Amino acid sequence: MYDLLFRHVLRRIPAEPIHGVAFGAIRGVAGAPVVGPRLGSLLTESDPVLRTQVFGVDFPNPLGLAAGFDKDARGPVALGRLGFGFVELGTITARPQPGNPKPRLFRLPEDKALVNRMGFNNSGADAVAARLTALPREGRPVLGLNIGKSKAATPEEAIDDYRHSARVLGPHADYVVVNVSSPNTPGLRDMQQVAVLEPLLGAVREELDSAMSGRRMPLLVKITTDLADDDVDAVADMAVRLELDGVVATNTTVSREGLRTPAAEVEAIGAGGVSGLPLATVAHTVVGKLRARLGPDRTIISVGGIFTGEDAYRRITAGASLVQAYTGFIYGGGTWPRRVNRDLAALLRRNGFASVADAVGTDTA
C-alpha cells in the first residue's frame, strides 16, 4: 500500500514539505498518549535474538534511525514506537541556524536515493536540550545525539562550538557522535584530517567527562564515504589512540557515479550529498576496512544503503554492531522498521546465531 502511495502520490510532492507532513503525522499518531503505545506494541519486533548491548547500552534491536530525520528532538518517542532500536537526533549545532536556501532535498526514485543540501538546519543546542529536559524518561528510546559545527563558527572557534553542544546535550544522550563529514557545511569535511580532528575530539571528550558527573558518555565520530583508504585507516588509528567508542560510517557522498537517474536531471538538482542505495557497496566495504583496523573492541555503526533485513545482516557480519537508515525508511514507510527487523531475526537464527553480537564481524574474522 505504501509503495503505491509513494509511487503515485508522494513522489509528486516536493520532498521537504512532504517530510514535514509525514513527520507531523508520525508525531500525532505514534506520539499520542493512548494510541502511541498500542501502535508501538504492534510495530516493534520483539524477537530476543535482536537484543544487543553496545558500549554498555542495551538496544532492543540493532536498527536505528540515522541523524537527519529529527534534527530538533521533536518526535523521538514517536519514532522509537515505529520499531527502531534507537534514534539519532541531529545534526545539532551550538547556534541555531536556518540551513541552506530551499529547495534543498530531492528524490532520485530510480536510484532509491535522496540528494540533500540541508546545511544543518536546526534550532540550536540550547533549544534541543530544553526539549529533551521536558521529555519523559518512560518510553524514551535509546538516543544518540549528533553534533556539528555552526556555519557561523570560524575554524578558530570550531572547538569551542563543539564543546558547547557537548556540554548542554551530553547529559540527555545515550551516546554522542561528532559529525565532521557533511558536504553541506563549507569547510566541515576538512576537519576529517586527523591533525585537525584529534584535538577536536579530545576537547569534546573532556567536555563530556566534565558534564556527565562521573558517568562515561560513549563518543563516536562520523566519517564520509568519500575518504581515501589511507584516510579511513588514519581515522581508525586515531579512534584507537583516543580511546573513542567507535565510528559511524558513512555519511552521504558527493559522487554522482553510477546513478540511473538521467544525468541532466541530476545536474539540474545541483550540489548536495547522495544517500540511499548508491552508497550500499562502498559503505559495506568501509565497514570491513574499519573492523580490520579497529579490532574487536570498538563499535561500528553502519549507515548508507540499508533497505532490507539482508542488508542489515551483511553489514553486521562485515563488522557493524549497529546499523542505521534514513533513505530506506523514506522509501519503505512506517512499517518498514518492523519488516527489516523481522527478516534480520530470521537470518540470524537461520545461520545459527543466538544474538546480534555473535554475528558481528564473522565474515571478516
C-alpha positions in Angstrom: 0.0 0.0 0.0 2.7 2.5 1.0 4.7 1.6 -2.2 1.6 2.5 -4.3 1.1 5.7 -2.4 4.7 6.7 -2.8 4.9 6.0 -6.5 1.6 7.7 -7.4 1.2 10.5 -4.9 4.1 11.2 -2.5 6.9 11.4 -5.2 4.9 14.1 -7.0 5.1 16.4 -3.9 8.4 18.3 -3.2 10.5 16.2 -0.7 11.0 18.7 2.2 7.3 19.7 2.5 6.1 16.1 2.5 8.7 15.2 5.1 7.2 17.8 7.4 3.7 16.5 6.8 4.8 12.9 7.3 6.7 13.6 10.5 3.8 15.6 11.8 1.5 12.6 11.2 4.0 10.3 13.0 4.1 12.6 16.0 0.3 12.9 16.0 -0.4 9.2 15.9 2.7 7.3 17.3 3.3 10.1 19.8 -0.3 10.1 21.2 -0.6 9.0 24.8 -3.0 6.1 24.3 -2.7 5.2 20.6 1.1 5.5 20.5 2.0 2.8 23.0 -0.5 0.4 21.4 0.9 1.2 18.0 4.4 0.6 19.3 3.5 -2.9 20.6 2.2 -3.7 17.1 5.2 -2.3 15.2 8.0 -3.4 17.4 9.7 -6.7 16.6 10.3 -8.3 20.0 12.4 -11.3 19.0 15.1 -11.7 21.7 17.7 -12.6 19.2 17.7 -8.9 18.2 18.6 -7.5 21.6 22.1 -6.4 22.0 24.4 -4.4 24.3 26.8 -2.0 22.7 29.2 0.3 24.7 27.3 -0.6 27.8 23.9 0.5 26.5 21.0 -2.0 26.0 19.4 -1.8 22.5 16.1 -3.7 21.8 17.3 -4.2 18.2 20.3 -3.0 16.2 18.3 -0.9 13.6 18.4 2.8 14.3 17.1 5.9 12.6 20.0 7.9 11.3 20.6 11.6 12.0 18.8 13.9 9.7 15.2 12.9 10.1 14.6 14.5 13.5 17.1 17.4 13.8 15.3 19.2 16.7 14.2 16.4 19.1 10.5 17.0 18.1 9.5 13.3 18.0 12.0 10.8 19.3 9.4 8.8 21.3 7.1 8.6 18.4 9.9 7.4 16.1 11.0 4.8 18.6 7.5 3.4 18.6 7.8 2.6 14.9 10.2 -0.1 15.8 13.6 1.5 15.7 16.0 0.2 18.3 17.5 3.7 18.7 17.1 7.2 17.3 20.0 9.5 16.5 18.9 13.2 16.7 20.6 16.0 14.8 22.8 17.1 13.3 22.6 19.8 16.1 24.8 22.9 16.2 25.7 25.1 19.1 24.0 28.1 17.4 20.5 28.0 15.8 20.7 28.2 12.0 18.2 28.1 9.1 20.3 25.9 6.8 20.7 26.4 3.1 18.1 28.0 0.8 15.2 25.9 -0.4 14.7 23.7 -2.3 17.4 21.6 -0.7 16.0 18.0 -0.5 15.4 15.9 -3.7 14.4 12.4 -4.5 16.0 10.1 -7.1 13.4 7.3 -7.2 15.1 5.3 -9.9 18.1 5.0 -7.7 16.2 4.7 -4.4 18.3 7.7 -3.3 18.0 11.2 -2.0 20.1 14.3 -2.6 20.2 16.9 0.2 22.0 20.1 0.9 20.1 20.9 4.1 23.0 22.7 5.8 22.4 21.6 9.4 19.1 23.5 9.8 18.2 23.2 13.5 17.1 25.3 16.4 20.4 25.1 18.3 21.8 23.0 21.1 20.2 25.0 23.9 16.7 24.7 22.4 17.1 21.0 21.8 18.4 20.5 25.3 15.3 22.2 26.7 13.0 19.8 24.7 15.0 16.8 25.9 14.8 18.0 29.5 11.0 18.0 29.2 10.9 14.5 27.6 9.6 11.9 30.0 12.1 9.1 30.7 9.3 6.5 30.4 9.0 5.2 26.9 12.1 7.1 25.6 14.1 5.2 23.0 17.9 4.9 23.1 19.1 8.3 21.9 22.2 9.3 20.1 22.9 13.0 19.7 24.8 14.0 16.6 26.6 17.4 16.9 28.2 19.5 14.1 29.9 22.8 13.6 27.8 26.0 13.4 28.2 27.6 9.9 29.0 30.9 11.5 31.8 29.5 13.7 35.2 30.2 12.3 37.9 27.5 12.2 39.4 29.0 15.3 36.0 28.9 17.1 35.2 25.3 16.0 36.4 23.5 19.1 34.6 25.9 21.5 31.5 25.5 19.2 31.5 21.7 19.6 32.3 22.0 23.3 29.1 24.0 23.9 27.0 21.4 22.2 28.6 18.5 24.1 28.2 20.3 27.4 24.5 21.1 27.1 23.4 18.0 25.1 25.6 15.3 26.7 23.5 14.7 29.8 20.5 13.8 27.6 22.3 11.3 25.4 23.0 7.6 25.5 25.9 8.3 23.1 27.3 11.3 21.2 28.5 11.5 17.6 30.8 14.2 16.3 29.9 14.9 12.7 32.7 16.2 10.5 31.5 14.6 7.3 28.5 16.5 5.8 29.3 18.0 2.4 26.8 20.9 3.0 28.7 23.0 5.5 31.7 24.8 3.9 35.0 23.6 5.3 33.5 20.9 7.5 35.0 17.9 5.7 38.5 19.5 6.1 38.1 18.7 9.8 38.3 14.9 9.0 42.1 15.4 8.7 43.5 13.7 11.7 45.7 16.7 12.6 42.5 18.8 13.0 40.2 16.1 14.2 42.3 14.7 17.0 42.3 17.9 19.2 38.6 18.5 18.5 37.7 15.0 19.7 39.9 15.3 22.7 38.2 18.6 23.6 34.7 17.0 23.2 35.8 14.0 25.3 37.0 16.4 28.0 33.7 18.4 27.9 31.6 15.3 28.1 33.6 13.9 31.1 33.1 17.2 32.9 29.4 17.4 32.1 28.5 13.8 33.0 29.4 13.9 36.7 31.3 10.6 36.6 29.3 8.7 34.0 31.3 8.0 30.9 29.5 9.0 27.7 30.2 6.9 24.6 31.7 9.1 21.9 31.9 8.3 18.2 33.0 10.1 15.1 31.1 10.1 11.8 33.1 9.9 8.6 32.2 10.2 4.9 32.2 7.5 2.3 34.4 9.8 0.2 37.6 9.3 2.3 40.5 7.6 0.7 41.6 4.2 2.1 44.6 5.7 3.9 42.4 8.3 5.5 39.9 5.7 6.7 42.9 3.9 8.3 44.2 7.1 9.8 40.8 7.8 11.4 40.6 4.3 12.8 44.1 4.5 14.3 43.1 7.8 15.9 39.9 6.3 17.3 42.0 3.6 19.0 44.6 6.2 20.2 42.0 8.5 21.7 40.0 5.5 23.1 36.9 6.6 21.2 34.0 4.2 21.5 33.6 3.8 17.7 33.0 5.2 14.3 29.7 5.9 12.4 30.3 5.1 8.7 29.3 6.6 6.4 27.8 10.0 5.6 26.5 11.0 2.2 28.7 11.1 -0.9 29.3 13.9 -3.4 29.9 11.4 -6.1 27.3 11.1 -8.9 28.8 7.9 -10.5 26.7 5.0 -11.4 23.3 6.7 -11.0 20.4 5.5 -13.1 18.6 8.9 -13.0 19.3 10.8 -16.2 22.5 13.0 -15.9 20.6 16.1 -16.9 18.1 15.6 -14.1 20.9 15.1 -11.6 22.8 18.1 -12.8 19.7 20.3 -12.5 19.4 19.4 -8.9 22.9 20.7 -8.2 25.1 20.3 -5.2 24.4 18.1 -2.2 25.1 14.7 -0.7 23.6 11.5 -2.1 22.2 9.0 0.3 20.5 5.6 -0.1 21.1 2.6 -2.3 24.0 4.0 -4.3 26.1 4.0 -1.1 25.4 0.3 -0.3 28.5 -1.2 -1.8 31.1 1.3 -0.6 29.5 1.6 2.8 29.8 -2.2 3.2 33.4 -2.0 2.1 34.3 0.7 4.6 32.8 -1.4 7.4 35.2 -4.2 6.6 38.2 -1.9 6.5 37.3 -0.3 9.8 36.7 -3.6 11.6 40.1 -4.9 10.4 41.8 -1.7 11.7 39.8 -1.1 14.8 39.9 -4.6 16.2 37.1 -6.2 18.1 36.6 -3.8 20.9 35.3 -0.7 19.2 31.8 -0.1 17.8 31.0 0.5 14.1 27.6 1.9 13.3 27.0 1.3 9.6 24.7 3.7 7.7 24.2 4.0 3.9 22.1 1.9 1.6 20.3 -0.2 4.3 17.0 -1.2 2.7 16.3 -4.8 3.8 17.0 -7.3 6.6 19.6 -8.9 4.4 21.4 -5.5 4.0 21.4 -5.2 7.8 22.6 -8.7 8.3 25.5 -8.3 5.8 26.7 -5.1 7.5 26.6 -6.9 10.9 28.6 -9.9 9.6 31.0 -7.4 8.0 31.7 -5.8 11.3 29.0 -3.4 12.3 27.5 -3.8 15.8 24.6 -1.5 14.9 23.1 -0.2 11.6 21.1 2.9 10.7 18.9 4.0 7.9 17.2 7.2 6.7 16.5 6.9 3.0 15.3 3.2 3.3 12.7 4.4 5.8 11.6 7.2 3.5 11.1 4.8 0.7 9.7 2.0 2.9 7.1 3.7 5.1 6.0 3.4 8.7 6.0 -0.5 8.9 9.5 -0.7 7.3 11.5 -1.0 10.6 9.4 -4.0 11.7 9.9 -5.7 8.3 13.7 -5.2 8.4 13.9 -6.4 12.0 11.7 -9.4 11.3 13.8 -10.5 8.3 17.1 -9.8 10.2 16.0 -12.0 13.1 15.1 -14.8 10.7 18.5 -14.6 9.0 20.4 -14.6 12.4 18.5 -17.7 13.5 18.8 -19.5 10.1 22.6 -19.0 10.2 23.0 -20.3 13.8 23.5 -17.1 15.7 21.9 -16.7 19.1 22.4 -12.9 19.2 23.4 -9.9 17.1 26.7 -9.8 19.0 27.5 -13.3 17.9 27.3 -12.4 14.3 29.4 -9.2 14.4 32.4 -9.4 12.1 32.0 -13.1 11.3 32.7 -12.5 7.6 36.0 -10.7 8.4 37.2 -12.7 11.4 
